[in-house]
Amino acid sequence: DEDVTTRDWYADVDRDGYGNPNASAVNACAQPTGRVANNEDCDDSRSSVNPAADERCNGLDDNCDGDVDGDDAINPTTWFEDA
């Protein structure tokens, strides 16, 4: 296997197609079960949280952009001043 290309594979516990950047990578020729080639998941315990998710108003960074409930969040609540 001297001339075989290998790559790093990352654990994808929540099976959303995005790997855990905090877990140790496995270097292998072929994709091991339960692992993916990227490490872009910011919460590998929730399949609804990943870089392809829509941001929702729920106190989580759903789309892994570093912004919790950002301006692009779905279903925001409009608040009005009550003097």
PDB file of N, CA, C and O in Angstrom:
ATOM      1  N   ASP A   1       0.815  -1.205   0.000  1.00  0.00           N
ATOM      2  CA  ASP A   1       0.000   0.000   0.000  1.00  0.00           C
ATOM      3  C   ASP A   1       0.851   1.258   0.000  1.00  0.00           C
ATOM      4  O   ASP A   1       0.386   2.298   0.465  1.00  0.00           O
ATOM      5  N   GLU A   2       2.060   1.209  -0.494  1.00  0.00           N
ATOM      6  CA  GLU A   2       2.944   2.374  -0.450  1.00  0.00           C
ATOM      7  C   GLU A   2       2.407   3.563  -1.240  1.00  0.00           C
ATOM      8  O   GLU A   2       2.572   4.708  -0.818  1.00  0.00           O
ATOM      9  N   ASP A   3       1.763   3.308  -2.389  1.00  0.00           N
ATOM     10  CA  ASP A   3       1.288   4.392  -3.235  1.00  0.00           C
ATOM     11  C   ASP A   3      -0.214   4.641  -3.111  1.00  0.00           C
ATOM     12  O   ASP A   3      -0.814   5.261  -3.989  1.00  0.00           O
ATOM     13  N   VAL A   4      -0.812   4.170  -2.048  1.00  0.00           N
ATOM     14  CA  VAL A   4      -2.249   4.337  -1.848  1.00  0.00           C
ATOM     15  C   VAL A   4      -2.498   5.653  -1.114  1.00  0.00           C
ATOM     16  O   VAL A   4      -1.805   5.990  -0.154  1.00  0.00           O
ATOM     17  N   THR A   5      -3.495   6.380  -1.587  1.00  0.00           N
ATOM     18  CA  THR A   5      -3.865   7.638  -0.940  1.00  0.00           C
ATOM     19  C   THR A   5      -4.804   7.356   0.218  1.00  0.00           C
ATOM     20  O   THR A   5      -5.798   6.647   0.067  1.00  0.00           O
ATOM     21  N   THR A   6      -4.484   7.911   1.360  1.00  0.00           N
ATOM     22  CA  THR A   6      -5.361   7.788   2.524  1.00  0.00           C
ATOM     23  C   THR A   6      -5.885   9.167   2.875  1.00  0.00           C
ATOM     24  O   THR A   6      -5.397  10.178   2.370  1.00  0.00           O
ATOM     25  N   ARG A   7      -6.866   9.198   3.730  1.00  0.00           N
ATOM     26  CA  ARG A   7      -7.395  10.479   4.197  1.00  0.00           C
ATOM     27  C   ARG A   7      -7.871  10.314   5.626  1.00  0.00           C
ATOM     28  O   ARG A   7      -8.006   9.200   6.133  1.00  0.00           O
ATOM     29  N   ASP A   8      -8.120  11.444   6.264  1.00  0.00           N
ATOM     30  CA  ASP A   8      -8.639  11.430   7.627  1.00  0.00           C
ATOM     31  C   ASP A   8     -10.162  11.299   7.583  1.00  0.00           C
ATOM     32  O   ASP A   8     -10.828  11.922   6.756  1.00  0.00           O
ATOM     33  N   TRP A   9     -10.690  10.490   8.476  1.00  0.00           N
ATOM     34  CA  TRP A   9     -12.130  10.281   8.603  1.00  0.00           C
ATOM     35  C   TRP A   9     -12.536  10.644  10.028  1.00  0.00           C
ATOM     36  O   TRP A   9     -11.864  10.261  10.985  1.00  0.00           O
ATOM     37  N   TYR A  10     -13.635  11.383  10.166  1.00  0.00           N
ATOM     38  CA  TYR A  10     -14.060  11.915  11.455  1.00  0.00           C
ATOM     39  C   TYR A  10     -15.369  11.263  11.910  1.00  0.00           C
ATOM     40  O   TYR A  10     -16.242  10.963  11.095  1.00  0.00           O
ATOM     41  N   ALA A  11     -15.490  11.052  13.211  1.00  0.00           N
ATOM     42  CA  ALA A  11     -16.696  10.448  13.773  1.00  0.00           C
ATOM     43  C   ALA A  11     -17.918  11.307  13.480  1.00  0.00           C
ATOM     44  O   ALA A  11     -17.877  12.531  13.609  1.00  0.00           O
ATOM     45  N   ASP A  12     -19.002  10.654  13.087  1.00  0.00           N
ATOM     46  CA  ASP A  12     -20.276  11.316  12.825  1.00  0.00           C
ATOM     47  C   ASP A  12     -21.350  10.594  13.633  1.00  0.00           C
ATOM     48  O   ASP A  12     -22.139   9.822  13.089  1.00  0.00           O
ATOM     49  N   VAL A  13     -21.365  10.856  14.927  1.00  0.00           N
ATOM     50  CA  VAL A  13     -22.247  10.154  15.857  1.00  0.00           C
ATOM     51  C   VAL A  13     -23.721  10.405  15.536  1.00  0.00           C
ATOM     52  O   VAL A  13     -24.529   9.479  15.606  1.00  0.00           O
ATOM     53  N   ASP A  14     -24.082  11.641  15.187  1.00  0.00           N
ATOM     54  CA  ASP A  14     -25.487  11.959  14.928  1.00  0.00           C
ATOM     55  C   ASP A  14     -25.922  11.644  13.490  1.00  0.00           C
ATOM     56  O   ASP A  14     -27.084  11.849  13.137  1.00  0.00           O
ATOM     57  N   ARG A  15     -25.006  11.153  12.670  1.00  0.00           N
ATOM     58  CA  ARG A  15     -25.269  10.672  11.313  1.00  0.00           C
ATOM     59  C   ARG A  15     -25.897  11.726  10.405  1.00  0.00           C
ATOM     60  O   ARG A  15     -26.775  11.419   9.598  1.00  0.00           O
ATOM     61  N   ASP A  16     -25.434  12.982  10.545  1.00  0.00           N
ATOM     62  CA  ASP A  16     -25.948  14.048   9.686  1.00  0.00           C
ATOM     63  C   ASP A  16     -25.024  14.356   8.504  1.00  0.00           C
ATOM     64  O   ASP A  16     -25.303  15.252   7.708  1.00  0.00           O
ATOM     65  N   GLY A  17     -23.932  13.613   8.398  1.00  0.00           N
ATOM     66  CA  GLY A  17     -23.008  13.813   7.281  1.00  0.00           C
ATOM     67  C   GLY A  17     -21.878  14.786   7.584  1.00  0.00           C
ATOM     68  O   GLY A  17     -21.065  15.090   6.711  1.00  0.00           O
ATOM     69  N   TYR A  18     -21.826  15.275   8.822  1.00  0.00           N
ATOM     70  CA  TYR A  18     -20.777  16.205   9.245  1.00  0.00           C
ATOM     71  C   TYR A  18     -20.063  15.629  10.461  1.00  0.00           C
ATOM     72  O   TYR A  18     -20.703  15.201  11.422  1.00  0.00           O
ATOM     73  N   GLY A  19     -18.732  15.621  10.414  1.00  0.00           N
ATOM     74  CA  GLY A  19     -17.949  14.995  11.458  1.00  0.00           C
ATOM     75  C   GLY A  19     -17.603  15.909  12.607  1.00  0.00           C
ATOM     76  O   GLY A  19     -17.674  17.132  12.493  1.00  0.00           O
ATOM     77  N   ASN A  20     -17.227  15.303  13.712  1.00  0.00           N
ATOM     78  CA  ASN A  20     -16.890  15.983  14.952  1.00  0.00           C
ATOM     79  C   ASN A  20     -15.439  16.453  14.912  1.00  0.00           C
ATOM     80  O   ASN A  20     -14.529  15.626  14.856  1.00  0.00           O
ATOM     81  N   PRO A  21     -15.205  17.780  14.939  1.00  0.00           N
ATOM     82  CA  PRO A  21     -13.833  18.286  14.897  1.00  0.00           C
ATOM     83  C   PRO A  21     -13.055  18.017  16.182  1.00  0.00           C
ATOM     84  O   PRO A  21     -11.827  18.107  16.187  1.00  0.00           O
ATOM     85  N   ASN A  22     -13.751  17.688  17.273  1.00  0.00           N
ATOM     86  CA  ASN A  22     -13.097  17.455  18.561  1.00  0.00           C
ATOM     87  C   ASN A  22     -12.738  15.993  18.800  1.00  0.00           C
ATOM     88  O   ASN A  22     -12.090  15.666  19.794  1.00  0.00           O
ATOM     89  N   ALA A  23     -13.154  15.118  17.900  1.00  0.00           N
ATOM     90  CA  ALA A  23     -12.840  13.686  18.025  1.00  0.00           C
ATOM     91  C   ALA A  23     -11.605  13.370  17.188  1.00  0.00           C
ATOM     92  O   ALA A  23     -11.346  14.021  16.176  1.00  0.00           O
ATOM     93  N   SER A  24     -10.864  12.387  17.611  1.00  0.00           N
ATOM     94  CA  SER A  24      -9.669  11.977  16.875  1.00  0.00           C
ATOM     95  C   SER A  24     -10.047  11.420  15.516  1.00  0.00           C
ATOM     96  O   SER A  24     -10.997  10.647  15.392  1.00  0.00           O
ATOM     97  N   ALA A  25      -9.302  11.814  14.507  1.00  0.00           N
ATOM     98  CA  ALA A  25      -9.528  11.311  13.154  1.00  0.00           C
ATOM     99  C   ALA A  25      -8.883   9.938  13.005  1.00  0.00           C
ATOM    100  O   ALA A  25      -7.924   9.602  13.699  1.00  0.00           O
ATOM    101  N   VAL A  26      -9.430   9.161  12.089  1.00  0.00           N
ATOM    102  CA  VAL A  26      -8.866   7.870  11.721  1.00  0.00           C
ATOM    103  C   VAL A  26      -8.376   8.018  10.292  1.00  0.00           C
ATOM    104  O   VAL A  26      -9.134   8.442   9.420  1.00  0.00           O
ATOM    105  N   ASN A  27      -7.129   7.679  10.041  1.00  0.00           N
ATOM    106  CA  ASN A  27      -6.571   7.763   8.696  1.00  0.00           C
ATOM    107  C   ASN A  27      -6.709   6.391   8.040  1.00  0.00           C
ATOM    108  O   ASN A  27      -6.201   5.394   8.554  1.00  0.00           O
ATOM    109  N   ALA A  28      -7.404   6.349   6.898  1.00  0.00           N
ATOM    110  CA  ALA A  28      -7.658   5.068   6.234  1.00  0.00           C
ATOM    111  C   ALA A  28      -7.827   5.273   4.734  1.00  0.00           C
ATOM    112  O   ALA A  28      -8.075   6.387   4.271  1.00  0.00           O
ATOM    113  N   CYS A  29      -7.691   4.193   3.989  1.00  0.00           N
ATOM    114  CA  CYS A  29      -7.876   4.209   2.538  1.00  0.00           C
ATOM    115  C   CYS A  29      -9.351   4.330   2.175  1.00  0.00           C
ATOM    116  O   CYS A  29      -9.700   5.053   1.242  1.00  0.00           O
ATOM    117  N   ALA A  30     -10.208   3.638   2.892  1.00  0.00           N
ATOM    118  CA  ALA A  30     -11.644   3.622   2.615  1.00  0.00           C
ATOM    119  C   ALA A  30     -12.401   4.168   3.821  1.00  0.00           C
ATOM    120  O   ALA A  30     -11.899   4.146   4.945  1.00  0.00           O
ATOM    121  N   GLN A  31     -13.591   4.646   3.579  1.00  0.00           N
ATOM    122  CA  GLN A  31     -14.410   5.242   4.628  1.00  0.00           C
ATOM    123  C   GLN A  31     -14.854   4.204   5.648  1.00  0.00           C
ATOM    124  O   GLN A  31     -15.571   3.264   5.306  1.00  0.00           O
ATOM    125  N   PRO A  32     -14.429   4.369   6.907  1.00  0.00           N
ATOM    126  CA  PRO A  32     -14.890   3.458   7.958  1.00  0.00           C
ATOM    127  C   PRO A  32     -16.357   3.750   8.316  1.00  0.00           C
ATOM    128  O   PRO A  32     -16.820   4.880   8.164  1.00  0.00           O
ATOM    129  N   THR A  33     -17.062   2.758   8.777  1.00  0.00           N
ATOM    130  CA  THR A  33     -18.451   2.920   9.188  1.00  0.00           C
ATOM    131  C   THR A  33     -18.549   3.967  10.295  1.00  0.00           C
ATOM    132  O   THR A  33     -17.768   3.952  11.246  1.00  0.00           O
ATOM    133  N   GLY A  34     -19.517   4.878  10.161  1.00  0.00           N
ATOM    134  CA  GLY A  34     -19.753   5.898  11.182  1.00  0.00           C
ATOM    135  C   GLY A  34     -18.813   7.080  11.106  1.00  0.00           C
ATOM    136  O   GLY A  34     -18.753   7.886  12.034  1.00  0.00           O
ATOM    137  N   ARG A  35     -18.071   7.197  10.003  1.00  0.00           N
ATOM    138  CA  ARG A  35     -17.127   8.305   9.852  1.00  0.00           C
ATOM    139  C   ARG A  35     -17.336   8.999   8.518  1.00  0.00           C
ATOM    140  O   ARG A  35     -17.798   8.390   7.553  1.00  0.00           O
ATOM    141  N   VAL A  36     -16.988  10.295   8.474  1.00  0.00           N
ATOM    142  CA  VAL A  36     -17.117  11.099   7.266  1.00  0.00           C
ATOM    143  C   VAL A  36     -15.816  11.852   7.019  1.00  0.00           C
ATOM    144  O   VAL A  36     -14.954  11.918   7.895  1.00  0.00           O
ATOM    145  N   ALA A  37     -15.680  12.415   5.834  1.00  0.00           N
ATOM    146  CA  ALA A  37     -14.426  13.051   5.436  1.00  0.00           C
ATOM    147  C   ALA A  37     -14.284  14.495   5.912  1.00  0.00           C
ATOM    148  O   ALA A  37     -13.209  15.077   5.765  1.00  0.00           O
ATOM    149  N   ASN A  38     -15.324  15.085   6.472  1.00  0.00           N
ATOM    150  CA  ASN A  38     -15.213  16.472   6.949  1.00  0.00           C
ATOM    151  C   ASN A  38     -15.340  16.521   8.466  1.00  0.00           C
ATOM    152  O   ASN A  38     -15.833  15.584   9.094  1.00  0.00           O
ATOM    153  N   ASN A  39     -14.890  17.620   9.037  1.00  0.00           N
ATOM    154  CA  ASN A  39     -14.973  17.816  10.485  1.00  0.00           C
ATOM    155  C   ASN A  39     -15.634  19.155  10.791  1.00  0.00           C
ATOM    156  O   ASN A  39     -15.101  19.959  11.556  1.00  0.00           O
ATOM    157  N   GLU A  40     -16.792  19.387  10.191  1.00  0.00           N
ATOM    158  CA  GLU A  40     -17.447  20.693  10.242  1.00  0.00           C
ATOM    159  C   GLU A  40     -18.640  20.776  11.190  1.00  0.00           C
ATOM    160  O   GLU A  40     -19.297  21.816  11.237  1.00  0.00           O
ATOM    161  N   ASP A  41     -18.946  19.722  11.945  1.00  0.00           N
ATOM    162  CA  ASP A  41     -20.110  19.729  12.833  1.00  0.00           C
ATOM    163  C   ASP A  41     -19.767  20.439  14.138  1.00  0.00           C
ATOM    164  O   ASP A  41     -18.755  20.132  14.767  1.00  0.00           O
ATOM    165  N   CYS A  42     -20.608  21.387  14.546  1.00  0.00           N
ATOM    166  CA  CYS A  42     -20.351  22.100  15.804  1.00  0.00           C
ATOM    167  C   CYS A  42     -21.070  21.447  16.989  1.00  0.00           C
ATOM    168  O   CYS A  42     -20.835  21.826  18.137  1.00  0.00           O
ATOM    169  N   ASP A  43     -21.947  20.468  16.720  1.00  0.00           N
ATOM    170  CA  ASP A  43     -22.617  19.723  17.795  1.00  0.00           C
ATOM    171  C   ASP A  43     -22.973  18.343  17.247  1.00  0.00           C
ATOM    172  O   ASP A  43     -24.035  18.164  16.649  1.00  0.00           O
ATOM    173  N   ASP A  44     -22.098  17.381  17.448  1.00  0.00           N
ATOM    174  CA  ASP A  44     -22.288  16.048  16.885  1.00  0.00           C
ATOM    175  C   ASP A  44     -23.256  15.200  17.693  1.00  0.00           C
ATOM    176  O   ASP A  44     -23.367  13.997  17.456  1.00  0.00           O
ATOM    177  N   SER A  45     -23.958  15.807  18.641  1.00  0.00           N
ATOM    178  CA  SER A  45     -24.975  15.070  19.389  1.00  0.00           C
ATOM    179  C   SER A  45     -26.379  15.379  18.870  1.00  0.00           C
ATOM    180  O   SER A  45     -27.352  14.765  19.306  1.00  0.00           O
ATOM    181  N   ARG A  46     -26.486  16.336  17.933  1.00  0.00           N
ATOM    182  CA  ARG A  46     -27.793  16.732  17.392  1.00  0.00           C
ATOM    183  C   ARG A  46     -27.725  16.718  15.867  1.00  0.00           C
ATOM    184  O   ARG A  46     -26.970  17.491  15.278  1.00  0.00           O
ATOM    185  N   SER A  47     -28.490  15.863  15.230  1.00  0.00           N
ATOM    186  CA  SER A  47     -28.459  15.790  13.764  1.00  0.00           C
ATOM    187  C   SER A  47     -29.041  17.035  13.112  1.00  0.00           C
ATOM    188  O   SER A  47     -28.761  17.301  11.943  1.00  0.00           O
ATOM    189  N   SER A  48     -29.844  17.805  13.842  1.00  0.00           N
ATOM    190  CA  SER A  48     -30.433  19.030  13.288  1.00  0.00           C
ATOM    191  C   SER A  48     -29.466  20.207  13.326  1.00  0.00           C
ATOM    192  O   SER A  48     -29.779  21.278  12.805  1.00  0.00           O
ATOM    193  N   VAL A  49     -28.300  20.026  13.934  1.00  0.00           N
ATOM    194  CA  VAL A  49     -27.286  21.079  14.002  1.00  0.00           C
ATOM    195  C   VAL A  49     -26.107  20.666  13.129  1.00  0.00           C
ATOM    196  O   VAL A  49     -25.409  19.695  13.421  1.00  0.00           O
ATOM    197  N   ASN A  50     -25.898  21.423  12.047  1.00  0.00           N
ATOM    198  CA  ASN A  50     -24.795  21.169  11.125  1.00  0.00           C
ATOM    199  C   ASN A  50     -24.692  22.340  10.151  1.00  0.00           C
ATOM    200  O   ASN A  50     -25.618  23.149  10.091  1.00  0.00           O
ATOM    201  N   PRO A  51     -23.619  22.464   9.394  1.00  0.00           N
ATOM    202  CA  PRO A  51     -23.449  23.615   8.501  1.00  0.00           C
ATOM    203  C   PRO A  51     -24.543  23.794   7.447  1.00  0.00           C
ATOM    204  O   PRO A  51     -24.698  24.897   6.924  1.00  0.00           O
ATOM    205  N   ALA A  52     -25.301  22.753   7.118  1.00  0.00           N
ATOM    206  CA  ALA A  52     -26.355  22.870   6.112  1.00  0.00           C
ATOM    207  C   ALA A  52     -27.728  23.185   6.714  1.00  0.00           C
ATOM    208  O   ALA A  52     -28.696  23.366   5.976  1.00  0.00           O
ATOM    209  N   ALA A  53     -27.818  23.250   8.033  1.00  0.00           N
ATOM    210  CA  ALA A  53     -29.108  23.466   8.702  1.00  0.00           C
ATOM    211  C   ALA A  53     -29.542  24.923   8.604  1.00  0.00           C
ATOM    212  O   ALA A  53     -28.717  25.824   8.451  1.00  0.00           O
ATOM    213  N   ASP A  54     -30.852  25.137   8.696  1.00  0.00           N
ATOM    214  CA  ASP A  54     -31.403  26.480   8.795  1.00  0.00           C
ATOM    215  C   ASP A  54     -31.231  26.959  10.232  1.00  0.00           C
ATOM    216  O   ASP A  54     -31.401  26.186  11.175  1.00  0.00           O
ATOM    217  N   GLU A  55     -30.895  28.235  10.393  1.00  0.00           N
ATOM    218  CA  GLU A  55     -30.805  28.822  11.733  1.00  0.00           C
ATOM    219  C   GLU A  55     -32.221  29.068  12.236  1.00  0.00           C
ATOM    220  O   GLU A  55     -33.042  29.650  11.527  1.00  0.00           O
ATOM    221  N   ARG A  56     -32.507  28.630  13.449  1.00  0.00           N
ATOM    222  CA  ARG A  56     -33.822  28.808  14.059  1.00  0.00           C
ATOM    223  C   ARG A  56     -33.681  29.566  15.376  1.00  0.00           C
ATOM    224  O   ARG A  56     -32.608  29.571  15.980  1.00  0.00           O
ATOM    225  N   CYS A  57     -34.727  30.183  15.806  1.00  0.00           N
ATOM    226  CA  CYS A  57     -34.742  30.883  17.094  1.00  0.00           C
ATOM    227  C   CYS A  57     -34.972  29.858  18.201  1.00  0.00           C
ATOM    228  O   CYS A  57     -36.107  29.593  18.599  1.00  0.00           O
ATOM    229  N   ASN A  58     -33.870  29.287  18.689  1.00  0.00           N
ATOM    230  CA  ASN A  58     -34.001  28.237  19.700  1.00  0.00           C
ATOM    231  C   ASN A  58     -32.836  28.207  20.677  1.00  0.00           C
ATOM    232  O   ASN A  58     -32.696  27.252  21.441  1.00  0.00           O
ATOM    233  N   GLY A  59     -32.003  29.233  20.662  1.00  0.00           N
ATOM    234  CA  GLY A  59     -30.885  29.287  21.597  1.00  0.00           C
ATOM    235  C   GLY A  59     -29.693  28.448  21.185  1.00  0.00           C
ATOM    236  O   GLY A  59     -28.760  28.284  21.971  1.00  0.00           O
ATOM    237  N   LEU A  60     -29.697  27.902  19.950  1.00  0.00           N
ATOM    238  CA  LEU A  60     -28.595  27.079  19.440  1.00  0.00           C
ATOM    239  C   LEU A  60     -27.988  27.709  18.194  1.00  0.00           C
ATOM    240  O   LEU A  60     -28.647  28.478  17.495  1.00  0.00           O
ATOM    241  N   ASP A  61     -26.755  27.387  17.924  1.00  0.00           N
ATOM    242  CA  ASP A  61     -26.133  27.759  16.658  1.00  0.00           C
ATOM    243  C   ASP A  61     -26.418  26.620  15.683  1.00  0.00           C
ATOM    244  O   ASP A  61     -25.567  25.756  15.474  1.00  0.00           O
ATOM    245  N   ASP A  62     -27.597  26.615  15.091  1.00  0.00           N
ATOM    246  CA  ASP A  62     -28.053  25.500  14.257  1.00  0.00           C
ATOM    247  C   ASP A  62     -27.183  25.260  13.031  1.00  0.00           C
ATOM    248  O   ASP A  62     -26.979  24.112  12.637  1.00  0.00           O
ATOM    249  N   ASN A  63     -26.666  26.329  12.420  1.00  0.00           N
ATOM    250  CA  ASN A  63     -25.916  26.186  11.171  1.00  0.00           C
ATOM    251  C   ASN A  63     -24.403  26.319  11.339  1.00  0.00           C
ATOM    252  O   ASN A  63     -23.681  26.473  10.354  1.00  0.00           O
ATOM    253  N   CYS A  64     -23.931  26.261  12.556  1.00  0.00           N
ATOM    254  CA  CYS A  64     -22.489  26.229  12.866  1.00  0.00           C
ATOM    255  C   CYS A  64     -21.714  27.426  12.326  1.00  0.00           C
ATOM    256  O   CYS A  64     -20.541  27.301  11.974  1.00  0.00           O
ATOM    257  N   ASP A  65     -22.367  28.586  12.260  1.00  0.00           N
ATOM    258  CA  ASP A  65     -21.665  29.767  11.773  1.00  0.00           C
ATOM    259  C   ASP A  65     -21.116  30.636  12.905  1.00  0.00           C
ATOM    260  O   ASP A  65     -20.569  31.711  12.660  1.00  0.00           O
ATOM    261  N   GLY A  66     -21.266  30.164  14.146  1.00  0.00           N
ATOM    262  CA  GLY A  66     -20.757  30.904  15.289  1.00  0.00           C
ATOM    263  C   GLY A  66     -21.735  31.931  15.834  1.00  0.00           C
ATOM    264  O   GLY A  66     -21.423  32.627  16.800  1.00  0.00           O
ATOM    265  N   ASP A  67     -22.923  32.039  15.226  1.00  0.00           N
ATOM    266  CA  ASP A  67     -23.916  33.028  15.633  1.00  0.00           C
ATOM    267  C   ASP A  67     -25.178  32.301  16.109  1.00  0.00           C
ATOM    268  O   ASP A  67     -25.805  31.582  15.330  1.00  0.00           O
ATOM    269  N   VAL A  68     -25.549  32.479  17.363  1.00  0.00           N
ATOM    270  CA  VAL A  68     -26.748  31.852  17.917  1.00  0.00           C
ATOM    271  C   VAL A  68     -27.950  32.739  17.612  1.00  0.00           C
ATOM    272  O   VAL A  68     -27.956  33.925  17.943  1.00  0.00           O
ATOM    273  N   ASP A  69     -28.966  32.157  16.979  1.00  0.00           N
ATOM    274  CA  ASP A  69     -30.200  32.882  16.648  1.00  0.00           C
ATOM    275  C   ASP A  69     -29.906  34.198  15.924  1.00  0.00           C
ATOM    276  O   ASP A  69     -30.399  35.253  16.322  1.00  0.00           O
ATOM    277  N   GLY A  70     -29.122  34.133  14.886  1.00  0.00           N
ATOM    278  CA  GLY A  70     -28.721  35.321  14.130  1.00  0.00           C
ATOM    279  C   GLY A  70     -29.864  35.977  13.382  1.00  0.00           C
ATOM    280  O   GLY A  70     -31.010  35.533  13.452  1.00  0.00           O
ATOM    281  N   ASP A  71     -29.534  37.039  12.665  1.00  0.00           N
ATOM    282  CA  ASP A  71     -30.524  37.809  11.916  1.00  0.00           C
ATOM    283  C   ASP A  71     -31.237  36.975  10.859  1.00  0.00           C
ATOM    284  O   ASP A  71     -32.348  37.311  10.448  1.00  0.00           O
ATOM    285  N   ASP A  72     -30.609  35.898  10.420  1.00  0.00           N
ATOM    286  CA  ASP A  72     -31.195  35.042   9.388  1.00  0.00           C
ATOM    287  C   ASP A  72     -32.045  33.911   9.971  1.00  0.00           C
ATOM    288  O   ASP A  72     -32.472  33.019   9.237  1.00  0.00           O
ATOM    289  N   ALA A  73     -32.292  33.939  11.277  1.00  0.00           N
ATOM    290  CA  ALA A  73     -33.029  32.857  11.948  1.00  0.00           C
ATOM    291  C   ALA A  73     -34.477  32.781  11.471  1.00  0.00           C
ATOM    292  O   ALA A  73     -35.118  33.799  11.210  1.00  0.00           O
ATOM    293  N   ILE A  74     -34.974  31.553  11.365  1.00  0.00           N
ATOM    294  CA  ILE A  74     -36.353  31.301  10.978  1.00  0.00           C
ATOM    295  C   ILE A  74     -37.245  31.455  12.203  1.00  0.00           C
ATOM    296  O   ILE A  74     -36.859  31.078  13.310  1.00  0.00           O
ATOM    297  N   ASN A  75     -38.424  32.004  12.008  1.00  0.00           N
ATOM    298  CA  ASN A  75     -39.435  32.183  13.059  1.00  0.00           C
ATOM    299  C   ASN A  75     -38.992  33.093  14.194  1.00  0.00           C
ATOM    300  O   ASN A  75     -39.156  32.738  15.361  1.00  0.00           O
ATOM    301  N   PRO A  76     -38.433  34.257  13.880  1.00  0.00           N
ATOM    302  CA  PRO A  76     -38.059  35.157  14.976  1.00  0.00           C
ATOM    303  C   PRO A  76     -39.300  35.762  15.633  1.00  0.00           C
ATOM    304  O   PRO A  76     -40.357  35.865  15.012  1.00  0.00           O
ATOM    305  N   THR A  77     -39.158  36.147  16.862  1.00  0.00           N
ATOM    306  CA  THR A  77     -40.236  36.827  17.586  1.00  0.00           C
ATOM    307  C   THR A  77     -39.977  38.323  17.526  1.00  0.00           C
ATOM    308  O   THR A  77     -38.864  38.775  17.794  1.00  0.00           O
ATOM    309  N   THR A  78     -40.977  39.074  17.183  1.00  0.00           N
ATOM    310  CA  THR A  78     -40.838  40.531  17.177  1.00  0.00           C
ATOM    311  C   THR A  78     -41.262  41.059  18.535  1.00  0.00           C
ATOM    312  O   THR A  78     -42.353  40.757  19.020  1.00  0.00           O
ATOM    313  N   TRP A  79     -40.400  41.843  19.136  1.00  0.00           N
ATOM    314  CA  TRP A  79     -40.675  42.410  20.464  1.00  0.00           C
ATOM    315  C   TRP A  79     -40.898  43.906  20.325  1.00  0.00           C
ATOM    316  O   TRP A  79     -40.219  44.570  19.542  1.00  0.00           O
ATOM    317  N   PHE A  80     -41.841  44.434  21.075  1.00  0.00           N
ATOM    318  CA  PHE A  80     -42.162  45.854  21.031  1.00  0.00           C
ATOM    319  C   PHE A  80     -41.920  46.461  22.408  1.00  0.00           C
ATOM    320  O   PHE A  80     -42.121  45.810  23.433  1.00  0.00           O
ATOM    321  N   GLU A  81     -41.492  47.703  22.413  1.00  0.00           N
ATOM    322  CA  GLU A  81     -41.232  48.407  23.670  1.00  0.00           C
ATOM    323  C   GLU A  81     -42.554  48.640  24.387  1.00  0.00           C
ATOM    324  O   GLU A  81     -43.551  49.013  23.769  1.00  0.00           O
ATOM    325  N   ASP A  82     -42.552  48.419  25.685  1.00  0.00           N
ATOM    326  CA  ASP A  82     -43.733  48.653  26.511  1.00  0.00           C
ATOM    327  C   ASP A  82     -43.348  49.673  27.564  1.00  0.00           C
ATOM    328  O   ASP A  82     -42.796  49.342  28.613  1.00  0.00           O
ATOM    329  N   ALA A  83     -43.652  50.913  27.254  1.00  0.00           N
ATOM    330  CA  ALA A  83     -43.276  51.995  28.169  1.00  0.00           C
ATOM    331  C   ALA A  83     -44.316  52.083  29.217  1.00  0.00           C
ATOM    332  O   ALA A  83     -44.222  52.925  30.111  1.00  0.00           O
TER     333      ALA A  83
END
